[in-house]
Amino acid sequence: MSNSVITVIGKDRIGIVYDVAKILADNQINIMNISQQLMDDYFTMIILVDTTKCPKSFPELAETFARESRNLALEIRLQNEEIFKAMHRI
């Protein structure tokens, strides 16, 4: 693995950035760039991350985010950067 894009969407509340950053730190994932915004009562965030040092495979990491999504009442998605770029190319 190398670079991935993580998207986070959920009802705004205190601690969302902390919760997501903790998952990243626990999995040795480095934040390369981050953008966040409030849209009415919803929090949105897009994070470009370096997963080079992450000991988990991509499917294992995707399952980690799926589990944490349920625990945190957020939608957290992990995508390979190249796939993300291809999907959003005009």
Backbone as CSV, one residue per row, in Angstrom:
resi,resn,N_x,N_y,N_z,CA_x,CA_y,CA_z,C_x,C_y,C_z
1,MET,0.845,-1.188,0.000,0.000,0.000,0.000,0.882,1.240,0.000
2,SER,0.290,2.335,-0.488,1.016,3.602,-0.433,0.060,4.709,-0.044
3,ASN,-0.505,5.425,-1.008,-1.423,6.511,-0.680,-2.869,6.064,-0.842
4,SER,-3.695,6.549,0.067,-5.124,6.273,0.027,-5.877,7.544,0.375
5,VAL,-7.160,7.543,0.033,-8.042,8.655,0.364,-9.105,8.129,1.328
6,ILE,-9.297,8.852,2.412,-10.311,8.498,3.397,-11.346,9.612,3.405
7,THR,-12.612,9.234,3.302,-13.693,10.213,3.417,-14.473,9.915,4.686
8,VAL,-14.882,10.979,5.349,-15.637,10.863,6.596,-16.855,11.774,6.497
9,ILE,-18.021,11.223,6.783,-19.259,12.006,6.792,-20.062,11.581,8.006
10,GLY,-20.629,12.576,8.698,-21.473,12.243,9.838,-22.094,13.471,10.460
11,LYS,-23.022,13.231,11.341,-23.650,14.310,12.104,-22.555,14.980,12.930
12,ASP,-22.492,16.299,12.885,-21.441,17.026,13.594,-21.537,16.796,15.096
13,ARG,-20.376,16.609,15.709,-20.266,16.469,17.154,-18.819,16.734,17.550
14,ILE,-18.610,16.962,18.803,-17.257,17.181,19.318,-16.474,15.872,19.243
15,GLY,-15.232,15.935,18.767,-14.342,14.791,18.813,-14.209,13.970,17.548
16,ILE,-14.881,14.346,16.463,-14.782,13.541,15.241,-13.341,13.505,14.726
17,VAL,-12.700,14.641,14.638,-11.321,14.680,14.124,-10.416,13.835,15.021
18,TYR,-10.588,13.952,16.320,-9.803,13.144,17.266,-10.026,11.657,17.029
19,ASP,-11.286,11.254,16.913,-11.610,9.834,16.737,-10.959,9.265,15.480
20,VAL,-11.045,9.997,14.385,-10.465,9.521,13.123,-8.937,9.547,13.203
21,ALA,-8.358,10.599,13.747,-6.899,10.680,13.875,-6.355,9.558,14.758
22,LYS,-7.095,9.171,15.772,-6.668,8.075,16.651,-6.630,6.754,15.881
23,ILE,-7.629,6.502,15.039,-7.622,5.293,14.216,-6.385,5.285,13.319
24,LEU,-6.108,6.438,12.710,-4.944,6.536,11.827,-3.651,6.286,12.594
25,ALA,-3.491,6.931,13.735,-2.267,6.754,14.534,-2.121,5.309,15.006
26,ASP,-3.214,4.708,15.441,-3.171,3.315,15.912,-2.744,2.345,14.814
27,ASN,-2.944,2.740,13.555,-2.590,1.886,12.427,-1.366,2.381,11.664
28,GLN,-0.621,3.290,12.264,0.615,3.837,11.697,0.392,4.441,10.308
29,ILE,-0.678,5.213,10.204,-1.029,5.882,8.950,-0.773,7.374,9.114
30,ASN,-0.052,7.958,8.166,0.327,9.364,8.235,-0.598,10.228,7.383
31,ILE,-1.072,11.327,7.956,-1.894,12.287,7.223,-0.984,13.154,6.359
32,MET,-1.260,13.190,5.047,-0.484,14.010,4.126,-1.201,15.314,3.797
33,ASN,-2.530,15.250,3.750,-3.331,16.437,3.471,-4.731,16.179,4.018
34,ILE,-5.370,17.240,4.463,-6.693,17.074,5.064,-7.558,18.287,4.744
35,SER,-8.824,18.027,4.476,-9.799,19.078,4.231,-11.063,18.703,4.991
36,GLN,-11.614,19.663,5.693,-12.855,19.393,6.424,-13.789,20.573,6.281
37,GLN,-15.080,20.281,6.396,-16.077,21.320,6.224,-17.357,20.925,6.943
38,LEU,-18.063,21.928,7.427,-19.396,21.711,7.984,-20.414,22.104,6.926
39,MET,-21.390,21.227,6.730,-22.494,21.491,5.804,-23.767,21.348,6.624
40,ASP,-24.297,22.495,7.064,-25.418,22.510,8.010,-25.001,21.734,9.266
41,ASP,-25.694,20.649,9.583,-25.365,19.875,10.783,-24.453,18.690,10.492
42,TYR,-23.901,18.631,9.280,-23.082,17.489,8.896,-21.620,17.881,8.755
43,PHE,-20.769,17.007,9.246,-19.327,17.165,9.177,-18.823,16.325,8.006
44,THR,-17.978,16.906,7.158,-17.366,16.162,6.060,-15.852,16.360,6.105
45,MET,-15.133,15.318,5.765,-13.673,15.402,5.786,-13.115,14.475,4.705
46,ILE,-12.099,14.957,4.004,-11.352,14.150,3.041,-9.893,14.195,3.478
47,ILE,-9.284,13.024,3.588,-7.908,12.936,4.071,-7.078,12.128,3.081
48,LEU,-5.964,12.686,2.636,-4.988,11.938,1.849,-3.978,11.377,2.840
49,VAL,-3.796,10.065,2.808,-2.921,9.429,3.801,-1.850,8.576,3.129
50,ASP,-0.745,8.398,3.855,0.335,7.500,3.456,0.203,6.253,4.331
51,THR,-0.051,5.118,3.699,-0.250,3.872,4.437,0.962,2.937,4.357
52,THR,2.099,3.458,3.928,3.299,2.646,3.734,3.684,1.864,4.988
53,LYS,3.572,2.478,6.159,4.004,1.828,7.405,2.897,1.028,8.089
54,CYS,1.712,1.045,7.524,0.588,0.312,8.113,0.830,-1.194,7.966
55,PRO,0.773,-1.934,9.071,1.019,-3.382,9.001,-0.148,-4.184,8.415
56,LYS,-1.299,-3.567,8.241,-2.477,-4.281,7.741,-2.549,-4.222,6.213
57,SER,-3.153,-5.256,5.631,-3.417,-5.249,4.194,-4.574,-4.280,3.925
58,PHE,-4.764,-3.927,2.662,-5.852,-3.012,2.316,-7.210,-3.557,2.763
59,PRO,-7.532,-4.840,2.496,-8.827,-5.370,2.965,-8.965,-5.357,4.491
60,GLU,-7.896,-5.649,5.214,-7.944,-5.606,6.680,-8.194,-4.182,7.167
61,LEU,-7.526,-3.240,6.530,-7.691,-1.841,6.910,-9.096,-1.349,6.575
62,ALA,-9.619,-1.744,5.429,-10.986,-1.373,5.059,-11.982,-1.921,6.084
63,GLU,-11.760,-3.132,6.565,-12.632,-3.717,7.589,-12.508,-2.953,8.903
64,THR,-11.305,-2.517,9.245,-11.106,-1.705,10.450,-11.949,-0.437,10.366
65,PHE,-11.908,0.240,9.226,-12.699,1.467,9.065,-14.193,1.179,9.068
66,ALA,-14.597,0.059,8.481,-16.028,-0.306,8.496,-16.494,-0.533,9.941
67,ARG,-15.702,-1.233,10.712,-16.044,-1.486,12.122,-16.109,-0.185,12.919
68,GLU,-15.116,0.660,12.726,-15.078,1.932,13.446,-16.215,2.851,12.997
69,SER,-16.599,2.772,11.736,-17.741,3.554,11.247,-18.984,3.241,12.072
70,ARG,-19.216,1.947,12.277,-20.384,1.538,13.070,-20.259,2.019,14.515
71,ASN,-19.072,1.862,15.096,-18.853,2.260,16.497,-19.006,3.760,16.716
72,LEU,-18.601,4.551,15.731,-18.574,6.013,15.875,-19.770,6.708,15.235
73,ALA,-20.662,5.951,14.631,-21.836,6.511,13.941,-21.407,7.514,12.863
74,LEU,-20.387,7.126,12.091,-19.875,7.916,10.980,-19.800,7.028,9.751
75,GLU,-19.726,7.648,8.592,-19.422,6.898,7.382,-17.970,7.184,7.039
76,ILE,-17.116,6.181,7.222,-15.689,6.325,6.941,-15.353,5.354,5.821
77,ARG,-14.852,5.892,4.709,-14.513,5.046,3.564,-13.048,5.197,3.202
78,LEU,-12.446,4.092,2.877,-11.056,4.040,2.457,-11.011,3.663,0.985
79,GLN,-10.266,4.446,0.196,-10.101,4.150,-1.229,-8.639,4.313,-1.615
80,ASN,-8.190,3.466,-2.526,-6.867,3.631,-3.093,-6.831,4.960,-3.833
81,GLU,-5.754,5.709,-3.707,-5.672,7.039,-4.318,-5.856,6.990,-5.832
82,GLU,-5.280,6.011,-6.495,-5.389,5.936,-7.955,-6.833,5.675,-8.384
83,ILE,-7.538,4.820,-7.653,-8.939,4.551,-7.967,-9.774,5.798,-7.708
84,PHE,-9.494,6.486,-6.590,-10.214,7.719,-6.257,-10.035,8.751,-7.376
85,LYS,-8.800,8.927,-7.835,-8.534,9.886,-8.912,-9.261,9.503,-10.193
86,ALA,-9.231,8.225,-10.534,-9.899,7.767,-11.750,-11.396,7.987,-11.692
87,MET,-11.989,7.763,-10.538,-13.434,7.933,-10.380,-13.850,9.395,-10.448
88,HIS,-12.961,10.312,-10.090,-13.310,11.719,-10.019,-12.673,12.561,-11.118
89,ARG,-12.153,11.900,-12.124,-11.542,12.602,-13.256,-12.636,13.033,-14.226
90,ILE,-12.538,14.241,-14.686,-13.538,14.762,-15.636,-13.011,14.635,-17.045
